[in-house]
Amino acid sequence: MEEQEKNMQQESRPDEKATLEQSEDRKRPNWFSRIMGGEVLQSRAVLKQVPLVVMLCFYAILLVYNRYRVEDLTKERAATQEKITYLREARIELQKRYQESIKISHIAEMLEGTGIGITAGPPYELDADGMERYL
């Protein structure tokens, strides 16, 4: 009987070692192997959150696109503003040249050499009776 008890104790010892190892594994899970193996992605808690993750990814893409779009529009606006400023300056310069060219004194200077001259009145008198024929 003593031998049987010794055999039983020896048989129970490996079982105890196995249970101890299993309990240690349960206490200390290997997170790296679970993540790399894909077990984490199969859990129900993660699968429930998939629509939220997809929505967040969509919003992140939308945010990045919006940022680049606003940046492009800002650059385009600055270029357009610069063109407007240049065109205003060019218009003022052309207007200044035009007004200088139509001044009476400038026209008189241009006509001095030709001998035409500027008259004080119209080149011919209008007859009120004659105008009624054309109306």
Contacts in CASP RR format, 6 or more apart in sequence:
PFRMAT RR
TARGET T0000
AUTHOR 0000-0000-0000
METHOD contacts of the structure
MODEL  1
MEEQEKNMQQESRPDEKATLEQSEDRKRPNWFSRIMGGEVLQSRAVLKQV
PLVVMLCFYAILLVYNRYRVEDLTKERAATQEKITYLREARIELQKRYQE
SIKISHIAEMLEGTGIGITAGPPYELDADGMERYL
34 40 0 8 1.000
40 46 0 8 1.000
41 47 0 8 1.000
100 106 0 8 1.000
104 118 0 8 1.000
107 118 0 8 1.000
108 117 0 8 1.000
108 118 0 8 1.000
111 117 0 8 1.000
111 118 0 8 1.000
END
